[in-house]
């Protein structure tokens, strides 16, 4: 077995995706999974160890894949080991820290502050939900940290990690629930 194959197999066995900021722009990153290296967008607030709701930062640390969804009418075929639930016009995500449904999926219409998951652009065509402040939820620590499709030119996100569509489709078959995106500063 050659070195690149061994590295990919080791990464797949432990399922860790390394996310490191670009030396040219801290709002962009390089993802590494075995022998695969991809460019990505990060939050407009770069990487933060002190993530707060609305700061636009990508949280520093281990973000585990816990779920996935896709646009309900998307014709994109993407083999995925994570079940991608179809979202429609009534699907949202609460980002109101004082609400009991904070950092949880919600049904629309919804009175508190929220994000609509069915977008008119293609950013949420394919999404993996990363466990940031979900399993051990705390008010104001940030919500809705996803892996999703990037804007052209890797424009910054609101805190998510975003890849070109083709790169996300390429990576999806290797990712499972429990895969960790390890966001570091170096």
C-alpha positions in Angstrom: 0.0 0.0 0.0 1.4 3.4 -0.9 1.7 6.3 1.6 -1.3 8.3 0.3 -3.6 5.3 0.5 -2.4 4.5 4.0 -3.0 8.1 5.1 -6.6 8.0 3.7 -7.4 4.7 5.3 -6.1 6.0 8.7 -8.2 9.2 8.4 -11.2 7.2 7.4 -10.8 4.8 10.3 -10.9 7.6 12.8 -13.0 9.9 10.6 -11.3 13.2 11.4 -11.4 16.0 8.9 -8.7 18.6 9.7 -9.8 22.3 9.2 -7.0 24.8 9.2 -7.2 28.5 8.3 -5.6 29.7 5.1 -2.4 31.7 5.8 -3.7 34.3 3.2 -7.2 34.8 4.7 -8.4 33.5 8.1 -11.9 33.4 6.8 -10.9 30.6 4.4 -9.5 27.2 5.2 -7.9 24.0 3.9 -9.7 20.8 4.8 -7.7 17.6 4.9 -9.2 14.1 5.0 -6.5 11.5 4.3 -5.0 12.3 1.0 -7.8 14.7 0.1 -7.2 18.4 0.5 -10.0 20.9 -0.3 -10.5 24.7 0.0 -13.3 26.0 2.2 -15.0 29.1 3.5 -15.2 29.9 7.2 -17.1 32.5 9.2 -16.7 36.2 8.6 -15.4 36.4 12.2 -12.7 33.8 11.4 -12.1 31.1 14.0 -13.0 31.7 17.7 -12.5 29.8 20.9 -15.2 32.0 22.4 -18.1 31.5 19.9 -21.1 33.7 20.6 -24.5 34.0 18.8 -24.2 36.4 15.9 -20.4 36.9 15.9 -20.0 35.2 12.5 -17.1 33.0 13.8 -16.4 29.4 13.1 -16.0 27.6 16.5 -12.5 26.3 17.4 -12.6 22.6 18.4 -14.2 19.3 17.4 -17.5 19.5 15.5 -19.1 16.1 15.1 -21.5 15.3 12.3 -24.9 14.5 13.8 -27.4 14.8 11.0 -28.0 16.0 7.5 -30.6 17.6 5.2 -31.0 18.5 1.6 -33.3 20.9 -0.3 -36.6 19.1 -1.0 -36.7 19.8 -4.7 -32.9 19.5 -5.3 -32.1 17.2 -8.3 -28.6 16.8 -7.1 -27.6 13.1 -6.7 -25.1 12.8 -3.9 -24.3 9.5 -2.4 -24.0 10.0 1.4 -23.5 7.7 4.3 -25.4 10.3 6.4 -29.1 10.2 5.9 -30.1 13.6 4.3 -33.6 14.5 5.3 -35.6 16.6 2.8 -36.5 20.0 3.9 -39.3 22.1 2.7 -40.9 25.5 3.1 -42.0 24.8 6.7 -38.5 23.9 8.0 -36.4 26.4 10.0 -33.7 26.6 12.7 -34.2 28.7 15.9 -31.4 31.2 16.6 -33.1 33.1 19.4 -31.0 32.4 22.6 -33.9 33.1 25.0 -36.3 30.7 23.3 -36.7 27.1 24.5 -36.1 25.8 20.9 -32.7 27.7 20.7 -30.4 25.9 18.3 -33.0 23.3 17.3 -35.0 22.7 14.1 -38.4 24.3 14.1 -41.6 24.4 12.0 -42.5 27.6 10.2 -44.1 30.0 10.7 -42.2 30.5 14.0 -42.4 33.7 16.0 -38.9 33.8 17.5 -35.8 34.6 15.4 -34.9 31.8 13.1 -33.3 30.8 9.8 -35.3 29.3 6.9 -33.7 26.0 5.8 -35.3 26.1 2.3 -33.3 28.8 0.7 -33.7 30.3 -2.8 -29.9 30.0 -3.5 -28.0 26.7 -3.5 -26.1 27.1 -0.2 -28.3 24.6 1.6 -28.8 22.1 -1.2 -26.7 19.6 0.7 -26.0 20.1 4.5 -24.4 18.3 7.3 -25.4 19.5 10.8 -22.3 19.8 13.0 -22.6 19.4 16.8 -21.9 22.9 18.0 -23.9 23.7 21.1 -26.6 21.2 20.3 -26.1 18.2 22.6 -24.9 20.3 25.5 -26.7 23.5 24.6 -25.9 26.9 26.3 -27.6 30.2 25.6 -25.7 32.6 23.3 -23.0 30.1 22.5 -24.0 30.0 18.8 -26.4 28.1 16.6 -26.7 26.4 13.2 -23.1 25.4 12.5 -23.3 23.5 9.2 -21.2 22.1 6.5 -22.8 23.4 3.3 -22.2 24.7 -0.3 -19.9 27.7 -0.5 -20.7 31.0 -2.2 -18.6 31.9 -5.2 -15.0 32.8 -4.3 -15.4 31.2 -0.9 -17.0 34.3 0.5 -17.3 34.1 4.4 -20.2 32.3 6.0 -22.0 33.2 9.3 -19.9 30.7 11.1 -20.3 27.5 9.0 -17.8 25.6 7.0 -18.6 25.7 3.2 -17.2 23.8 0.3 -17.7 24.1 -3.5 -20.6 21.9 -4.5 -18.4 19.4 -6.4 -16.1 19.1 -3.4 -18.9 18.5 -0.9 -20.4 15.8 -3.2 -16.9 14.3 -3.4 -16.5 14.2 0.4 -20.0 13.1 1.4 -19.6 9.3 0.8 -16.7 9.2 3.3 -18.5 11.1 6.1 -20.6 9.4 8.7 -22.4 10.4 11.8 -19.6 10.8 14.3 -17.1 12.1 11.8 -15.3 15.0 13.5 -14.4 18.3 11.8 -11.4 19.4 13.9 -11.1 23.2 13.5 -7.7 24.5 14.6 -5.8 27.7 14.3 -2.7 26.2 12.7 
